[in-house]
């Protein structure tokens, strides 16, 4: 029987209707400790290899306290995803909302900041991508939730890309939403390759390719020279057009 499609943001599976779970938000200290540990452990081990006992051991939280805050392991993982998305939206707010930089640069800066967070975690990649690959074929709740999360990210990027289009930085005939979707898709593929190699090179190559294609290279990598990048103005002999092609000054 096909499962009824819930709203992904509120997806929760109740296993004991007589036992309400306290929804006290993420600020409760014990709950926050569990979520923080769960995020790191899910990223490293995935969902199926993560046991509740391991989370409790890591956090020194008694079993009863866990079930005070979460219905079960699935509910716990879904709330970890919610916390992950709060961090993603905070990053989007910081980068896309920074009006000191042009729109395309703001978009790239978001992915550069994300790459830095991957570095701090040992290039384990994206939690959404990892759980999506593991669970989307066997669990519709996670499939719908993660797909919805990616759509939320694409929505935010599309708004900034539309701003870049109005500024003439990308072609007028381009579809910002489709561009945002492709950007997310390409990033997730690069994040997987980066995880396999424990190396940022796939992430850097993907960003260079995408932004060189759509509108030049607005945000050089830390430590790199604008004239040393492939396709940069020094090598092309002139400025770059909105289509990423060099044109003479």
Secondary structure, DSSP 8 states (H G I E B T S, - for coil): -------GGG----S-TTS------TTSHHHHHHHHHHHHHHHHH-STT--HHHHHHHHT--HHHHHHH-SSHHHHHHHHHHHHHHHHHHHHHHHHT-TTS-HHHHHHHHHHHHHHHHHHTTS---HHHHHHHHHTTT-HHHHHHHHHHHHHHHHHHHHHHHHHHHTTSS-TT--HHHHHHHHHHHHHHHHHHHHHHT-SHHHHHHHHHHHHHHH---S--TT--GGGSTT-HHHHTEEE-TTS-EEE-
